[in-house]
């Protein structure tokens, strides 16, 4: 069989706005450029989506195809537009991101008919995913069985069967995909998102600039301990517990400030919560922040307190900027944070425990600095964007028993870390640990 080399790689997404999934796609596209691969983003935004979500990719020279919403409202539009793109771009591989649009399941099937290898990426699998729980009339409180999970599982199973591999962000998500969607465990690959370590690094000049803009600094008294988060402002992303923890610490007499980056439909209610807690002067809603490395550098600690998170990209970015981090016990944070070494991993979602963790960090500046250094080293070893791209390209080759002969530029170059779960499912389950070991320089067969 002739070897097929991946020279053109297309990322497919229905991203609603510039969030973690979209930052991952842009970083992957830039990493592909550095490898000598021509990246392309095929984007079908949902109604009301942010049409500037991939402007940063365009500025970096990445080709972006934005299909108007009016052309993909029905089945015929989704199919015809995608097939036209395949004919026009002739990609050697596809990375399809399952962000939410139901009709996306047909795309791996179309790719298979066109003999183009495709990876189906699950951005969020956790059963507590707040984005899909409620009809509005239940006010988001309905628990238990959800009728929409049945057709969703069928769609995802069809997509997973057609794709070369199914990529999940952590082992728990992989187990759930196998259990609920009936996908063969050998098709699952655990590939967490990655961080561009050249861009995300500690920036002292950015730290001083933003702290001056937020009016954080000596004013005749000690500088406040500055905690920040960067999320979409919707219920479930953990902003409310951070506000409540800040209020609790303010009542204890601690000099503390909270900065929230991001925007969303629940911003107004969060501003009102800060006012009701009497800490409006201690909470800054910074909105969209273009220079996120500077944002992270300006903080004394970063907190991600989501109810559910398959992989906290902003958490990894903060660690890359040498910030100690605090996380709630989600599937992603449990994997990313080494408690008391790179940050604090909470046992619960309670504001009181969060407040105690903030105090512990504030009272130990030397320990904070050590956690920051350890955090960057952890990201470098496990979550660099180049390692994520390499793992995803390997997933394009499919399960070992039906692995294709595709290759790509730089294949076989040594990386300093490899996940055991990447290519070796064991006894029908997915290994979730990371083993640090040198990679051999021979290509993967």
MARKOLGU-988682 format. One record per residue (C-alpha): residue in one letter; x, y, z; residue number from 1. Coordinates in steps of 0.25 Angstrom, whole numbers, always signed. Example, Ala and Ser with C-alpha at 12.3 -4.5 7.8 and 13.67 -1.06 7.14 Angstrom:
<ketis>
@aa->a, x->+49, y->-18, z->+31, i->1
@aa->s, x->+55, y->-4, z->+29, i->2
</ketis>
This chain:
<ketis>
@aa->x, x->+0, y->+0, z->+0, i->1
@aa->x, x->+5, y->+14, z->-4, i->2
@aa->x, x->+8, y->+23, z->+8, i->3
@aa->x, x->+0, y->+35, z->+9, i->4
@aa->x, x->+6, y->+48, z->+14, i->5
@aa->x, x->-3, y->+58, z->+21, i->6
@aa->x, x->+1, y->+72, z->+15, i->7
@aa->x, x->-13, y->+78, z->+16, i->8
@aa->x, x->-21, y->+78, z->+29, i->9
@aa->x, x->-35, y->+83, z->+31, i->10
@aa->x, x->-41, y->+86, z->+45, i->11
@aa->x, x->-56, y->+86, z->+45, i->12
@aa->x, x->-64, y->+93, z->+55, i->13
@aa->x, x->-78, y->+99, z->+58, i->14
@aa->x, x->-72, y->+108, z->+69, i->15
@aa->x, x->-81, y->+119, z->+75, i->16
@aa->x, x->-70, y->+128, z->+80, i->17
@aa->x, x->-56, y->+129, z->+84, i->18
@aa->x, x->-55, y->+120, z->+95, i->19
@aa->x, x->-46, y->+108, z->+100, i->20
@aa->x, x->-50, y->+99, z->+88, i->21
@aa->x, x->-47, y->+110, z->+78, i->22
@aa->x, x->-34, y->+114, z->+84, i->23
@aa->x, x->-30, y->+100, z->+83, i->24
@aa->x, x->-33, y->+99, z->+68, i->25
@aa->x, x->-25, y->+112, z->+66, i->26
@aa->x, x->-13, y->+107, z->+74, i->27
@aa->x, x->-14, y->+94, z->+66, i->28
@aa->x, x->-14, y->+101, z->+53, i->29
@aa->x, x->-2, y->+109, z->+56, i->30
@aa->x, x->+6, y->+97, z->+61, i->31
@aa->x, x->+2, y->+90, z->+48, i->32
@aa->x, x->+8, y->+102, z->+41, i->33
@aa->x, x->+21, y->+100, z->+48, i->34
@aa->x, x->+21, y->+85, z->+44, i->35
@aa->x, x->+20, y->+89, z->+30, i->36
@aa->x, x->+6, y->+85, z->+29, i->37
@aa->x, x->-4, y->+94, z->+22, i->38
@aa->x, x->-16, y->+97, z->+32, i->39
@aa->x, x->-30, y->+101, z->+28, i->40
@aa->x, x->-42, y->+104, z->+37, i->41
@aa->x, x->-56, y->+100, z->+32, i->42
@aa->x, x->-66, y->+107, z->+41, i->43
@aa->x, x->-81, y->+106, z->+41, i->44
@aa->x, x->-85, y->+116, z->+52, i->45
@aa->x, x->-98, y->+114, z->+59, i->46
@aa->x, x->-109, y->+125, z->+58, i->47
@aa->x, x->-104, y->+137, z->+67, i->48
@aa->x, x->-90, y->+132, z->+68, i->49
@aa->x, x->-78, y->+142, z->+69, i->50
@aa->x, x->-73, y->+144, z->+54, i->51
@aa->x, x->-60, y->+149, z->+59, i->52
@aa->x, x->-56, y->+136, z->+66, i->53
@aa->x, x->-45, y->+132, z->+57, i->54
@aa->x, x->-40, y->+146, z->+53, i->55
@aa->x, x->-27, y->+142, z->+60, i->56
@aa->x, x->-25, y->+130, z->+52, i->57
@aa->x, x->-27, y->+139, z->+39, i->58
@aa->x, x->-16, y->+148, z->+44, i->59
@aa->x, x->-7, y->+137, z->+46, i->60
@aa->x, x->-9, y->+133, z->+31, i->61
@aa->x, x->-18, y->+121, z->+34, i->62
@aa->x, x->-29, y->+119, z->+23, i->63
@aa->x, x->-43, y->+120, z->+29, i->64
@aa->x, x->-55, y->+117, z->+22, i->65
@aa->x, x->-68, y->+122, z->+29, i->66
@aa->x, x->-80, y->+116, z->+23, i->67
@aa->x, x->-92, y->+126, z->+25, i->68
@aa->x, x->-103, y->+120, z->+35, i->69
@aa->x, x->-113, y->+121, z->+24, i->70
@aa->x, x->-106, y->+111, z->+16, i->71
@aa->x, x->-106, y->+100, z->+27, i->72
@aa->x, x->-120, y->+101, z->+33, i->73
@aa->x, x->-124, y->+88, z->+26, i->74
@aa->x, x->-118, y->+74, z->+23, i->75
@aa->x, x->-116, y->+77, z->+8, i->76
@aa->x, x->-108, y->+90, z->+12, i->77
@aa->x, x->-99, y->+83, z->+22, i->78
@aa->x, x->-96, y->+72, z->+12, i->79
@aa->x, x->-94, y->+80, z->-1, i->80
@aa->x, x->-85, y->+91, z->+6, i->81
@aa->x, x->-76, y->+80, z->+13, i->82
@aa->x, x->-75, y->+72, z->+0, i->83
@aa->x, x->-72, y->+85, z->-8, i->84
@aa->x, x->-61, y->+88, z->+2, i->85
@aa->x, x->-55, y->+74, z->+1, i->86
@aa->x, x->-54, y->+76, z->-14, i->87
@aa->x, x->-49, y->+90, z->-14, i->88
@aa->x, x->-38, y->+88, z->-3, i->89
@aa->x, x->-35, y->+73, z->-4, i->90
@aa->x, x->-30, y->+71, z->+10, i->91
@aa->x, x->-21, y->+59, z->+14, i->92
@aa->x, x->-28, y->+59, z->+28, i->93
@aa->x, x->-39, y->+64, z->+36, i->94
@aa->x, x->-40, y->+68, z->+51, i->95
@aa->x, x->-55, y->+69, z->+53, i->96
@aa->x, x->-59, y->+76, z->+66, i->97
@aa->x, x->-73, y->+72, z->+72, i->98
@aa->x, x->-77, y->+84, z->+78, i->99
@aa->x, x->-92, y->+82, z->+78, i->100
@aa->x, x->-99, y->+83, z->+64, i->101
@aa->x, x->-107, y->+70, z->+63, i->102
@aa->x, x->-105, y->+69, z->+48, i->103
@aa->x, x->-90, y->+69, z->+49, i->104
@aa->x, x->-90, y->+54, z->+51, i->105
@aa->x, x->-91, y->+52, z->+36, i->106
@aa->x, x->-78, y->+59, z->+33, i->107
@aa->x, x->-69, y->+47, z->+37, i->108
@aa->x, x->-78, y->+38, z->+28, i->109
@aa->x, x->-76, y->+47, z->+17, i->110
@aa->x, x->-61, y->+48, z->+19, i->111
@aa->x, x->-61, y->+32, z->+19, i->112
@aa->x, x->-68, y->+32, z->+6, i->113
@aa->x, x->-57, y->+41, z->+1, i->114
@aa->x, x->-46, y->+33, z->+6, i->115
@aa->x, x->-41, y->+44, z->+15, i->116
@aa->x, x->-37, y->+40, z->+29, i->117
@aa->x, x->-44, y->+48, z->+40, i->118
@aa->x, x->-43, y->+49, z->+55, i->119
@aa->x, x->-56, y->+52, z->+63, i->120
@aa->x, x->-53, y->+60, z->+75, i->121
@aa->x, x->-62, y->+61, z->+87, i->122
@aa->x, x->-60, y->+74, z->+94, i->123
@aa->x, x->-69, y->+71, z->+106, i->124
@aa->x, x->-75, y->+58, z->+110, i->125
@aa->x, x->-77, y->+59, z->+125, i->126
@aa->x, x->-91, y->+55, z->+129, i->127
@aa->x, x->-93, y->+67, z->+137, i->128
@aa->x, x->-91, y->+76, z->+125, i->129
@aa->x, x->-100, y->+88, z->+129, i->130
@aa->x, x->-101, y->+93, z->+115, i->131
@aa->x, x->-110, y->+82, z->+111, i->132
@aa->x, x->-118, y->+78, z->+123, i->133
@aa->x, x->-131, y->+87, z->+123, i->134
@aa->x, x->-143, y->+91, z->+115, i->135
@aa->x, x->-145, y->+105, z->+119, i->136
@aa->x, x->-158, y->+102, z->+127, i->137
@aa->x, x->-150, y->+94, z->+137, i->138
@aa->x, x->-141, y->+105, z->+140, i->139
@aa->x, x->-128, y->+97, z->+139, i->140
@aa->x, x->-132, y->+88, z->+151, i->141
@aa->x, x->-136, y->+75, z->+144, i->142
@aa->x, x->-128, y->+63, z->+147, i->143
@aa->x, x->-128, y->+48, z->+143, i->144
@aa->x, x->-131, y->+43, z->+129, i->145
@aa->x, x->-131, y->+53, z->+118, i->146
@aa->x, x->-139, y->+48, z->+105, i->147
@aa->x, x->-129, y->+56, z->+96, i->148
@aa->x, x->-117, y->+47, z->+100, i->149
@aa->x, x->-123, y->+35, z->+92, i->150
@aa->x, x->-122, y->+41, z->+78, i->151
@aa->x, x->-110, y->+48, z->+83, i->152
@aa->x, x->-103, y->+35, z->+86, i->153
@aa->x, x->-108, y->+29, z->+73, i->154
@aa->x, x->-102, y->+41, z->+65, i->155
@aa->x, x->-89, y->+40, z->+72, i->156
@aa->x, x->-88, y->+25, z->+70, i->157
@aa->x, x->-90, y->+27, z->+55, i->158
@aa->x, x->-79, y->+38, z->+55, i->159
@aa->x, x->-70, y->+29, z->+63, i->160
@aa->x, x->-71, y->+17, z->+54, i->161
@aa->x, x->-69, y->+25, z->+42, i->162
@aa->x, x->-56, y->+33, z->+47, i->163
@aa->x, x->-42, y->+27, z->+48, i->164
@aa->x, x->-42, y->+30, z->+63, i->165
@aa->x, x->-51, y->+37, z->+74, i->166
@aa->x, x->-43, y->+47, z->+82, i->167
@aa->x, x->-47, y->+50, z->+96, i->168
@aa->x, x->-40, y->+59, z->+106, i->169
@aa->x, x->-38, y->+50, z->+118, i->170
@aa->x, x->-40, y->+35, z->+122, i->171
@aa->x, x->-53, y->+37, z->+129, i->172
@aa->x, x->-59, y->+43, z->+116, i->173
@aa->x, x->-54, y->+31, z->+109, i->174
@aa->x, x->-61, y->+22, z->+118, i->175
@aa->x, x->-74, y->+29, z->+117, i->176
@aa->x, x->-73, y->+29, z->+102, i->177
@aa->x, x->-71, y->+14, z->+102, i->178
@aa->x, x->-82, y->+12, z->+112, i->179
@aa->x, x->-93, y->+21, z->+106, i->180
@aa->x, x->-90, y->+22, z->+91, i->181
@aa->x, x->-86, y->+7, z->+89, i->182
@aa->x, x->-73, y->+11, z->+82, i->183
@aa->x, x->-62, y->+1, z->+82, i->184
@aa->x, x->-51, y->+4, z->+92, i->185
@aa->x, x->-40, y->+2, z->+82, i->186
@aa->x, x->-45, y->+14, z->+74, i->187
@aa->x, x->-43, y->+23, z->+86, i->188
@aa->x, x->-31, y->+32, z->+88, i->189
@aa->x, x->-29, y->+41, z->+100, i->190
@aa->x, x->-23, y->+54, z->+95, i->191
@aa->x, x->-24, y->+66, z->+104, i->192
@aa->x, x->-23, y->+80, z->+99, i->193
@aa->x, x->-10, y->+87, z->+98, i->194
@aa->x, x->-4, y->+100, z->+100, i->195
@aa->x, x->+6, y->+109, z->+92, i->196
@aa->x, x->+17, y->+110, z->+101, i->197
@aa->x, x->+24, y->+121, z->+93, i->198
@aa->x, x->+12, y->+130, z->+94, i->199
@aa->x, x->+8, y->+126, z->+108, i->200
@aa->x, x->+19, y->+130, z->+117, i->201
@aa->x, x->+21, y->+139, z->+129, i->202
@aa->x, x->+22, y->+154, z->+125, i->203
@aa->x, x->+26, y->+164, z->+135, i->204
@aa->x, x->+23, y->+176, z->+126, i->205
@aa->x, x->+9, y->+171, z->+124, i->206
@aa->x, x->+7, y->+168, z->+139, i->207
@aa->x, x->+10, y->+183, z->+142, i->208
@aa->x, x->+2, y->+188, z->+131, i->209
@aa->x, x->-11, y->+181, z->+134, i->210
@aa->x, x->-9, y->+183, z->+149, i->211
@aa->x, x->-8, y->+198, z->+147, i->212
@aa->x, x->-21, y->+197, z->+138, i->213
@aa->x, x->-28, y->+190, z->+149, i->214
@aa->x, x->-23, y->+199, z->+159, i->215
@aa->x, x->-17, y->+188, z->+167, i->216
@aa->x, x->-4, y->+192, z->+175, i->217
@aa->x, x->+1, y->+199, z->+187, i->218
@aa->x, x->-8, y->+211, z->+191, i->219
@aa->x, x->-3, y->+214, z->+205, i->220
@aa->x, x->-5, y->+199, z->+209, i->221
@aa->x, x->-2, y->+185, z->+205, i->222
@aa->x, x->-5, y->+181, z->+191, i->223
@aa->x, x->-17, y->+172, z->+190, i->224
@aa->x, x->-16, y->+157, z->+187, i->225
@aa->x, x->-21, y->+157, z->+172, i->226
@aa->x, x->-29, y->+144, z->+168, i->227
@aa->x, x->-34, y->+143, z->+154, i->228
@aa->x, x->-42, y->+134, z->+145, i->229
@aa->x, x->-45, y->+133, z->+130, i->230
@aa->x, x->-58, y->+127, z->+126, i->231
@aa->x, x->-71, y->+129, z->+118, i->232
@aa->x, x->-80, y->+136, z->+128, i->233
@aa->x, x->-91, y->+126, z->+129, i->234
@aa->x, x->-96, y->+118, z->+141, i->235
@aa->x, x->-88, y->+106, z->+144, i->236
@aa->x, x->-74, y->+112, z->+140, i->237
@aa->x, x->-71, y->+115, z->+155, i->238
@aa->x, x->-71, y->+130, z->+155, i->239
@aa->x, x->-82, y->+131, z->+166, i->240
@aa->x, x->-74, y->+122, z->+176, i->241
@aa->x, x->-62, y->+131, z->+173, i->242
@aa->x, x->-70, y->+143, z->+177, i->243
@aa->x, x->-76, y->+137, z->+189, i->244
@aa->x, x->-62, y->+133, z->+194, i->245
@aa->x, x->-57, y->+147, z->+191, i->246
@aa->x, x->-68, y->+152, z->+200, i->247
@aa->x, x->-65, y->+142, z->+211, i->248
@aa->x, x->-50, y->+146, z->+211, i->249
@aa->x, x->-54, y->+161, z->+211, i->250
@aa->x, x->-62, y->+159, z->+223, i->251
@aa->x, x->-50, y->+152, z->+230, i->252
@aa->x, x->-42, y->+165, z->+227, i->253
@aa->x, x->-33, y->+160, z->+215, i->254
@aa->x, x->-28, y->+169, z->+205, i->255
@aa->x, x->-33, y->+162, z->+192, i->256
@aa->x, x->-37, y->+165, z->+178, i->257
@aa->x, x->-44, y->+157, z->+168, i->258
@aa->x, x->-43, y->+159, z->+153, i->259
@aa->x, x->-52, y->+152, z->+143, i->260
@aa->x, x->-48, y->+151, z->+128, i->261
@aa->x, x->-59, y->+147, z->+118, i->262
@aa->x, x->-73, y->+150, z->+115, i->263
@aa->x, x->-87, y->+143, z->+114, i->264
@aa->x, x->-102, y->+144, z->+116, i->265
@aa->x, x->-101, y->+143, z->+131, i->266
@aa->x, x->-91, y->+154, z->+133, i->267
@aa->x, x->-102, y->+163, z->+138, i->268
@aa->x, x->-107, y->+154, z->+149, i->269
@aa->x, x->-92, y->+152, z->+153, i->270
@aa->x, x->-90, y->+167, z->+155, i->271
@aa->x, x->-103, y->+167, z->+163, i->272
@aa->x, x->-98, y->+156, z->+172, i->273
@aa->x, x->-85, y->+164, z->+175, i->274
@aa->x, x->-93, y->+176, z->+178, i->275
@aa->x, x->-102, y->+168, z->+188, i->276
@aa->x, x->-90, y->+162, z->+194, i->277
@aa->x, x->-85, y->+177, z->+196, i->278
@aa->x, x->-72, y->+174, z->+189, i->279
@aa->x, x->-74, y->+182, z->+175, i->280
@aa->x, x->-61, y->+190, z->+178, i->281
@aa->x, x->-53, y->+177, z->+179, i->282
@aa->x, x->-58, y->+170, z->+167, i->283
@aa->x, x->-54, y->+174, z->+153, i->284
@aa->x, x->-61, y->+169, z->+141, i->285
@aa->x, x->-51, y->+171, z->+130, i->286
@aa->x, x->-59, y->+166, z->+118, i->287
@aa->x, x->-51, y->+160, z->+106, i->288
@aa->x, x->-36, y->+161, z->+108, i->289
@aa->x, x->-28, y->+160, z->+96, i->290
@aa->x, x->-14, y->+158, z->+103, i->291
@aa->x, x->-17, y->+146, z->+111, i->292
@aa->x, x->-2, y->+143, z->+115, i->293
@aa->x, x->-2, y->+157, z->+121, i->294
@aa->x, x->-15, y->+154, z->+128, i->295
@aa->x, x->-10, y->+141, z->+135, i->296
@aa->x, x->+4, y->+148, z->+138, i->297
@aa->x, x->-4, y->+159, z->+145, i->298
@aa->x, x->-10, y->+150, z->+155, i->299
@aa->x, x->-5, y->+144, z->+168, i->300
@aa->x, x->-14, y->+132, z->+166, i->301
@aa->x, x->-23, y->+126, z->+156, i->302
@aa->x, x->-36, y->+119, z->+159, i->303
@aa->x, x->-45, y->+110, z->+150, i->304
@aa->x, x->-57, y->+106, z->+158, i->305
@aa->x, x->-66, y->+100, z->+148, i->306
@aa->x, x->-77, y->+89, z->+151, i->307
@aa->x, x->-72, y->+81, z->+140, i->308
@aa->x, x->-59, y->+82, z->+131, i->309
@aa->x, x->-53, y->+71, z->+122, i->310
@aa->x, x->-40, y->+79, z->+121, i->311
@aa->x, x->-38, y->+93, z->+126, i->312
@aa->x, x->-30, y->+100, z->+115, i->313
@aa->x, x->-30, y->+113, z->+123, i->314
@aa->x, x->-24, y->+105, z->+135, i->315
@aa->x, x->-13, y->+100, z->+126, i->316
@aa->x, x->-10, y->+113, z->+121, i->317
@aa->x, x->-9, y->+119, z->+135, i->318
@aa->x, x->+0, y->+108, z->+139, i->319
@aa->x, x->+9, y->+111, z->+126, i->320
@aa->x, x->+10, y->+126, z->+131, i->321
@aa->x, x->+15, y->+120, z->+145, i->322
@aa->x, x->+3, y->+124, z->+153, i->323
@aa->x, x->-2, y->+115, z->+164, i->324
@aa->x, x->-16, y->+109, z->+161, i->325
@aa->x, x->-28, y->+105, z->+169, i->326
@aa->x, x->-38, y->+96, z->+163, i->327
@aa->x, x->-51, y->+88, z->+166, i->328
@aa->x, x->-51, y->+73, z->+166, i->329
@aa->x, x->-55, y->+72, z->+151, i->330
@aa->x, x->-50, y->+61, z->+142, i->331
@aa->x, x->-40, y->+71, z->+135, i->332
@aa->x, x->-35, y->+78, z->+147, i->333
@aa->x, x->-33, y->+65, z->+155, i->334
@aa->x, x->-23, y->+61, z->+143, i->335
@aa->x, x->-17, y->+75, z->+142, i->336
@aa->x, x->-14, y->+79, z->+156, i->337
@aa->x, x->-4, y->+72, z->+165, i->338
@aa->x, x->-9, y->+76, z->+179, i->339
@aa->x, x->+1, y->+85, z->+187, i->340
@aa->x, x->+11, y->+83, z->+176, i->341
@aa->x, x->+5, y->+91, z->+164, i->342
@aa->x, x->-7, y->+97, z->+172, i->343
@aa->x, x->-19, y->+93, z->+180, i->344
@aa->x, x->-29, y->+83, z->+176, i->345
@aa->x, x->-42, y->+85, z->+184, i->346
@aa->x, x->-50, y->+73, z->+189, i->347
@aa->x, x->-63, y->+80, z->+188, i->348
@aa->x, x->-70, y->+91, z->+180, i->349
@aa->x, x->-72, y->+99, z->+193, i->350
@aa->x, x->-68, y->+114, z->+194, i->351
@aa->x, x->-63, y->+112, z->+208, i->352
@aa->x, x->-53, y->+102, z->+204, i->353
@aa->x, x->-49, y->+111, z->+192, i->354
@aa->x, x->-47, y->+123, z->+201, i->355
@aa->x, x->-38, y->+114, z->+210, i->356
@aa->x, x->-29, y->+110, z->+198, i->357
@aa->x, x->-28, y->+125, z->+194, i->358
@aa->x, x->-23, y->+128, z->+208, i->359
@aa->x, x->-13, y->+117, z->+208, i->360
@aa->x, x->-7, y->+122, z->+195, i->361
@aa->x, x->-7, y->+137, z->+200, i->362
@aa->x, x->+1, y->+133, z->+212, i->363
@aa->x, x->+12, y->+125, z->+205, i->364
@aa->x, x->+18, y->+134, z->+194, i->365
@aa->x, x->+30, y->+125, z->+193, i->366
@aa->x, x->+21, y->+113, z->+192, i->367
@aa->x, x->+13, y->+120, z->+181, i->368
@aa->x, x->+26, y->+123, z->+173, i->369
@aa->x, x->+30, y->+108, z->+174, i->370
@aa->x, x->+16, y->+104, z->+169, i->371
@aa->x, x->+17, y->+113, z->+158, i->372
@aa->x, x->+30, y->+107, z->+153, i->373
@aa->x, x->+25, y->+93, z->+155, i->374
@aa->x, x->+12, y->+96, z->+147, i->375
@aa->x, x->+20, y->+101, z->+135, i->376
@aa->x, x->+28, y->+89, z->+135, i->377
@aa->x, x->+16, y->+80, z->+136, i->378
@aa->x, x->+10, y->+87, z->+124, i->379
@aa->x, x->+23, y->+86, z->+116, i->380
@aa->x, x->+24, y->+71, z->+119, i->381
@aa->x, x->+9, y->+67, z->+117, i->382
@aa->x, x->+1, y->+78, z->+110, i->383
@aa->x, x->+9, y->+85, z->+100, i->384
@aa->x, x->+1, y->+88, z->+87, i->385
@aa->x, x->+12, y->+81, z->+78, i->386
@aa->x, x->+10, y->+68, z->+86, i->387
@aa->x, x->-5, y->+70, z->+85, i->388
@aa->x, x->-4, y->+71, z->+70, i->389
@aa->x, x->+6, y->+59, z->+69, i->390
@aa->x, x->-4, y->+51, z->+77, i->391
@aa->x, x->-16, y->+55, z->+68, i->392
@aa->x, x->-8, y->+52, z->+56, i->393
@aa->x, x->-5, y->+38, z->+61, i->394
@aa->x, x->-20, y->+37, z->+64, i->395
@aa->x, x->-23, y->+39, z->+49, i->396
@aa->x, x->-16, y->+26, z->+46, i->397
@aa->x, x->-28, y->+18, z->+53, i->398
@aa->x, x->-28, y->+6, z->+62, i->399
@aa->x, x->-15, y->-3, z->+62, i->400
@aa->x, x->-23, y->-14, z->+55, i->401
@aa->x, x->-27, y->-5, z->+43, i->402
@aa->x, x->-16, y->+5, z->+44, i->403
@aa->x, x->-14, y->+12, z->+31, i->404
@aa->x, x->-1, y->+16, z->+25, i->405
@aa->x, x->-2, y->+31, z->+26, i->406
@aa->x, x->+10, y->+39, z->+30, i->407
@aa->x, x->+12, y->+54, z->+33, i->408
@aa->x, x->+24, y->+64, z->+33, i->409
@aa->x, x->+33, y->+62, z->+45, i->410
@aa->x, x->+27, y->+48, z->+48, i->411
@aa->x, x->+36, y->+40, z->+57, i->412
@aa->x, x->+44, y->+52, z->+63, i->413
@aa->x, x->+46, y->+50, z->+78, i->414
@aa->x, x->+36, y->+56, z->+88, i->415
@aa->x, x->+40, y->+56, z->+103, i->416
@aa->x, x->+26, y->+50, z->+107, i->417
@aa->x, x->+16, y->+41, z->+102, i->418
@aa->x, x->+2, y->+36, z->+108, i->419
@aa->x, x->+1, y->+21, z->+110, i->420
@aa->x, x->-14, y->+23, z->+108, i->421
@aa->x, x->-11, y->+28, z->+94, i->422
@aa->x, x->-9, y->+15, z->+87, i->423
@aa->x, x->-11, y->+4, z->+97, i->424
@aa->x, x->-25, y->+2, z->+102, i->425
@aa->x, x->-23, y->-9, z->+112, i->426
@aa->x, x->-34, y->-20, z->+116, i->427
@aa->x, x->-45, y->-12, z->+110, i->428
@aa->x, x->-42, y->+1, z->+118, i->429
@aa->x, x->-34, y->+13, z->+116, i->430
@aa->x, x->-22, y->+16, z->+124, i->431
@aa->x, x->-22, y->+30, z->+129, i->432
@aa->x, x->-8, y->+32, z->+134, i->433
@aa->x, x->+4, y->+39, z->+127, i->434
@aa->x, x->+17, y->+32, z->+127, i->435
@aa->x, x->+29, y->+41, z->+124, i->436
@aa->x, x->+39, y->+34, z->+115, i->437
@aa->x, x->+47, y->+37, z->+103, i->438
@aa->x, x->+41, y->+34, z->+90, i->439
@aa->x, x->+48, y->+26, z->+80, i->440
@aa->x, x->+52, y->+33, z->+67, i->441
@aa->x, x->+47, y->+22, z->+58, i->442
@aa->x, x->+33, y->+25, z->+52, i->443
@aa->x, x->+21, y->+18, z->+58, i->444
@aa->x, x->+17, y->+6, z->+50, i->445
</ketis>
